[in-house]
């Protein structure tokens, strides 16, 4: 496995850019009164103390990643000679559009001074449209294969591995995965540093796999993302000085899912994205249980990180547990794939 020098430089430059410009962005956002609006019935009552914390901080790590990719992956996205955008370019554009949707949501929340931004229906429609565009462009880039490969080592040892051609249903599955995980990452952004610390090991996983497969275009992108998130975590850790907002969480959701598709391994998200799934299914299970039992709750509060809070866990402890689980899942995934 070889990690190109450009990718290593992208990591450090991205890290430094975030460390330098985040302290500049924080007072600027305060001046614009771009503070987080806290609704106590949507989280623990003590979160009210976070009212007014600058939000939309995802802007800083998003642009750090974009700049570093465009500068340090230049040889990869210009050297293909096919006229088709590289995998990294498609990932970045898609994630940026997701972030624009998140920015609109953040802007409306700040303007209305409540947590009512875009409606759930508006978000879902926009997410499906963005996802469809990515799937089409990615299919053009890869030749439009609709085959899913099951080639993990334990499958190979048992039955030699296998593949399934889903045909048109692959596109349906791809849409569900993209929209589902984009929302899942967004849901995970509920505590200081949680989404950031959980996504860092996922980004490192993509670095390892892309480098091992020779997809250096994605290696540069993933390392730039890793550096940017580590830098942002310095300011996002509890008590956070800035929140990423939907601008940031939607960008991260876009990055995670598009990189997985670009590496032709969307199903690996079921493992490395285990925390995203747990957070999302805790909400779904709670709602279903609430309706079935006519008002009873299975968890103290969802997403499940709030349930841990209600049980007396600190935000730092929850972040360490959830990111630790993600690290273990990512290590397991690497062992299975390499």
C-alpha positions in Angstrom: 0.0 0.0 0.0 1.4 3.4 -1.1 0.1 6.7 0.0 1.2 9.4 -2.5 3.0 12.5 -1.2 0.3 14.8 -2.5 -2.2 13.1 -0.2 0.0 13.5 2.8 0.6 17.2 2.0 -3.2 17.6 1.5 -3.8 16.2 5.0 -1.5 18.7 6.7 -2.6 21.7 4.6 -6.3 20.9 5.2 -5.6 20.6 9.0 -3.7 23.9 9.1 -6.3 25.8 7.1 -9.0 24.7 9.5 -6.9 25.6 12.5 -6.1 29.0 11.2 -9.5 30.1 9.8 -11.9 28.6 12.3 -10.9 31.2 15.0 -11.6 33.9 12.4 -14.9 32.4 11.4 -16.3 32.1 14.9 -16.5 35.8 15.7 -17.6 36.5 12.2 -20.6 34.2 12.6 -21.3 35.7 16.0 -21.4 39.2 14.4 -23.9 37.8 11.8 -25.9 36.4 14.8 -25.6 33.0 13.1 -26.2 31.1 16.4 -27.7 27.7 17.0 -31.4 27.7 18.0 -32.1 25.2 20.7 -35.6 23.7 21.2 -35.7 21.8 24.5 -38.4 19.4 23.5 -36.0 18.1 20.8 -33.1 17.4 23.2 -32.2 17.5 26.9 -33.1 20.7 28.7 -29.5 21.4 29.6 -28.7 21.9 25.9 -30.4 25.3 26.2 -27.0 26.5 27.4 -25.8 26.0 23.8 -28.2 28.6 22.5 -26.4 31.1 20.3 -23.3 28.9 19.7 -22.1 29.8 16.1 -23.4 27.3 13.6 -22.7 26.5 9.9 -19.1 25.8 10.9 -19.1 23.0 8.3 -18.3 25.8 5.8 -14.7 25.9 7.0 -13.8 22.2 6.7 -15.8 21.9 3.4 -13.8 24.6 1.7 -10.5 23.2 3.2 -11.3 19.8 1.6 -12.3 21.4 -1.7 -9.2 23.6 -1.9 -6.8 20.8 -1.0 -8.3 18.3 -3.4 -8.3 20.8 -6.3 -4.7 21.7 -5.6 -3.1 18.3 -4.6 -5.2 15.9 -6.7 -4.6 17.9 -9.9 -2.5 15.2 -11.6 -5.2 12.6 -11.0 -8.3 14.4 -12.2 -6.5 15.8 -15.3 -4.6 12.7 -16.2 -7.4 10.4 -17.2 -7.9 11.9 -20.6 -11.4 10.6 -21.0 -13.3 13.9 -20.6 -15.2 12.3 -17.8 -14.9 14.0 -14.3 -12.8 12.0 -11.9 -14.4 10.1 -9.0 -13.2 12.7 -6.5 -14.6 15.6 -8.5 -18.0 13.9 -8.7 -17.9 13.2 -4.9 -17.0 16.8 -4.1 -19.7 18.3 -6.4 -22.3 16.0 -5.0 -21.3 16.7 -1.4 -21.2 20.4 -2.0 -24.7 20.4 -3.4 -25.8 18.4 -0.3 -24.1 21.1 1.8 -26.0 23.9 -0.1 -29.2 22.2 0.9 -27.9 22.1 4.5 -26.9 25.7 4.3 -30.5 26.7 3.2 -31.8 24.7 6.2 -29.4 26.5 8.6 -30.2 29.9 7.1 -33.9 29.4 7.6 -33.5 28.3 11.2 -31.4 31.3 12.0 -33.8 33.7 10.1 -36.9 32.2 11.9 -35.0 31.9 15.2 -36.2 28.3 15.6 -35.4 24.8 14.5 -37.9 24.8 11.6 -35.8 25.0 8.5 -36.7 23.0 5.4 -39.5 20.6 5.8 -38.9 16.9 5.9 -40.6 16.5 2.5 -38.5 19.2 0.9 -35.3 17.6 2.3 -36.2 14.1 1.0 -37.1 15.4 -2.5 -33.9 17.4 -2.7 -31.8 14.4 -1.4 -33.3 12.0 -4.0 -32.7 14.5 -6.8 -29.1 15.0 -5.8 -28.6 11.3 -5.3 -30.0 10.5 -8.7 -27.7 12.9 -10.3 -24.7 11.4 -8.6 -25.8 7.8 -9.5 -26.1 8.8 -13.2 -22.7 10.5 -13.4 -21.1 7.7 -11.4 -22.6 5.1 -13.7 -21.2 7.0 -16.7 -17.8 7.0 -15.1 -17.8 3.3 -14.2 -19.6 1.9 -17.2 -23.0 1.5 -15.5 -22.4 -1.9 -13.8 -25.4 -3.0 -11.7 -23.5 -5.9 -10.1 -22.9 -6.1 -6.3 -19.8 -8.1 -5.3 -19.6 -10.2 -2.1 -15.9 -10.9 -2.0 -15.1 -10.5 1.7 -12.5 -13.1 2.8 -14.9 -15.1 5.0 -17.2 -15.4 1.9 -14.3 -16.5 -0.2 -13.2 -19.2 2.3 -16.7 -20.5 2.7 -18.1 -20.5 -0.8 -15.6 -18.8 -3.1 -17.4 -15.4 -3.2 -20.2 -14.4 -5.4 -21.8 -11.5 -7.3 -25.4 -10.5 -7.9 -26.6 -8.5 -10.9 -29.6 -6.5 -9.6 -30.3 -4.8 -12.9 -32.6 -1.8 -12.5 -33.1 -2.6 -8.8 -29.5 -1.6 -8.2 -30.4 2.0 -8.9 -33.3 1.8 -6.4 -31.0 0.4 -3.8 -28.4 3.0 -4.5 -30.9 5.8 -4.1 -32.0 4.4 -0.7 -28.5 3.9 0.5 -27.5 7.5 -0.5 -30.5 9.2 1.0 -30.5 7.0 4.0 -26.9 7.5 5.0 -26.9 11.2 4.2 -29.8 11.5 6.8 -28.0 9.1 9.2 -24.9 11.3 9.3 -27.1 14.4 9.9 -28.9 12.7 12.7 -25.6 11.8 14.4 -24.7 15.5 14.6 -26.4 16.0 18.0 -23.6 16.3 20.6 -20.5 18.4 20.7 -17.9 16.6 18.6 -20.0 13.5 18.0 -20.4 13.5 14.2 -16.9 14.9 13.8 -15.2 12.2 15.9 -17.3 9.4 14.4 -16.5 10.4 10.8 -12.7 10.7 11.3 -12.1 6.9 11.5 -14.5 6.4 8.6 -12.4 8.9 6.5 -9.2 7.1 7.6 -10.7 3.8 6.5 -11.3 5.2 3.1 -7.7 6.4 3.0 -6.4 2.9 3.7 -8.7 1.1 1.2 -8.3 3.7 -1.6 -4.5 3.6 -1.2 -4.5 -0.2 -1.2 -6.5 -0.3 -4.4 -4.5 2.4 -6.1 -7.4 4.9 -6.2 -5.1 7.8 -5.3 -7.7 10.3 -6.4 -9.9 9.2 -3.5 -6.8 8.9 -1.2 -6.1 12.6 -1.6 -9.8 13.5 -1.0 -10.1 11.2 2.1 -6.8 12.5 3.7 -7.9 16.1 3.1 -11.2 15.3 4.8 -9.4 13.6 7.7 -7.1 16.6 8.3 -10.0 19.0 8.1 -12.1 17.1 10.6 -9.2 16.7 13.1 -8.7 20.5 12.9 -12.4 21.2 13.3 -12.7 18.8 16.3 -10.3 21.1 18.2 -13.1 23.7 18.2 -16.1 21.3 18.1 -15.2 19.2 21.1 -17.2 19.8 24.3 -17.8 22.5 25.2 -17.9 23.4 21.5 -17.0 26.9 20.3 -18.7 26.2 16.9 -21.2 23.7 15.5 -21.0 22.3 12.0 -24.8 22.8 11.4 -26.7 21.0 8.6 -24.2 22.6 6.2 -21.4 20.5 7.6 -23.4 17.3 8.4 -24.9 17.2 5.0 -21.5 17.6 3.4 -20.1 14.8 5.5 -23.0 12.6 4.7 -22.4 13.3 1.0 -18.7 12.6 1.3 -19.1 9.3 3.2 -21.7 7.8 0.9 -20.2 9.1 -2.4 -16.7 7.8 -1.6 -18.1 4.4 -0.7 -19.9 4.3 -4.1 -16.8 5.5 -5.9 -14.8 2.7 -4.4 -17.6 0.3 -5.4 -18.3 -0.8 -1.9 -21.5 0.9 -0.7 -22.4 -2.1 1.4 -19.3 -1.6 3.6 -21.2 1.4 5.1 -23.3 -1.2 7.0 -20.1 -1.9 9.0 -18.0 1.3 9.1 -21.2 3.4 9.4 -22.6 1.3 12.3 -23.0 4.3 14.6 -24.9 6.2 11.9 -27.2 3.2 11.5 -27.7 2.8 15.3 -28.6 6.5 15.6 -31.1 6.3 12.8 -32.8 3.1 13.7 -33.1 4.3 17.3 -35.3 7.1 16.0 -37.3 4.8 13.7 -37.9 2.2 16.4 -38.9 4.9 18.9 -41.5 6.3 16.6 -42.9 2.9 15.7 -43.0 1.8 19.3 -44.6 5.1 20.3 -47.5 4.6 17.8 -48.0 0.9 18.5 -48.1 1.4 22.3 -50.1 4.7 22.0 -47.6 6.9 23.7 -45.0 4.7 25.4 -41.3 5.1 24.7 -38.7 2.4 24.4 -35.8 4.8 24.8 -35.6 7.8 27.2 -34.9 10.0 24.2 -33.8 9.6 20.6 -31.5 9.8 18.7 -29.9 7.3 21.1 -27.1 9.6 22.1 -29.7 11.6 24.0 -30.8 8.5 25.8 -27.2 8.0 27.1 -27.2 11.7 28.2 -30.5 11.2 30.1 -28.8 8.3 31.8 -26.1 10.5 33.1 -23.4 10.1 30.5 -21.2 13.1 29.7 -21.0 14.2 26.1 -17.3 13.4 26.0 -17.9 9.9 27.2 -20.6 9.3 24.6 -18.3 10.6 21.8 -15.4 8.4 23.0 -17.7 5.3 23.1 -19.3 5.9 19.7 -16.0 6.8 18.0 -14.3 3.8 19.6 -17.0 1.5 18.2 -16.5 3.1 14.8 -12.7 2.5 15.1 -13.2 -1.1 15.8 -15.7 -1.5 13.0 -13.3 0.2 10.5 -10.4 -2.0 11.6 -12.6 -5.1 11.1 -13.6 -3.8 7.7 -9.9 -3.3 6.7 -9.1 -6.8 7.8 -11.9 -8.2 5.7 -11.1 -6.2 2.6 -7.3 -6.3 2.4 
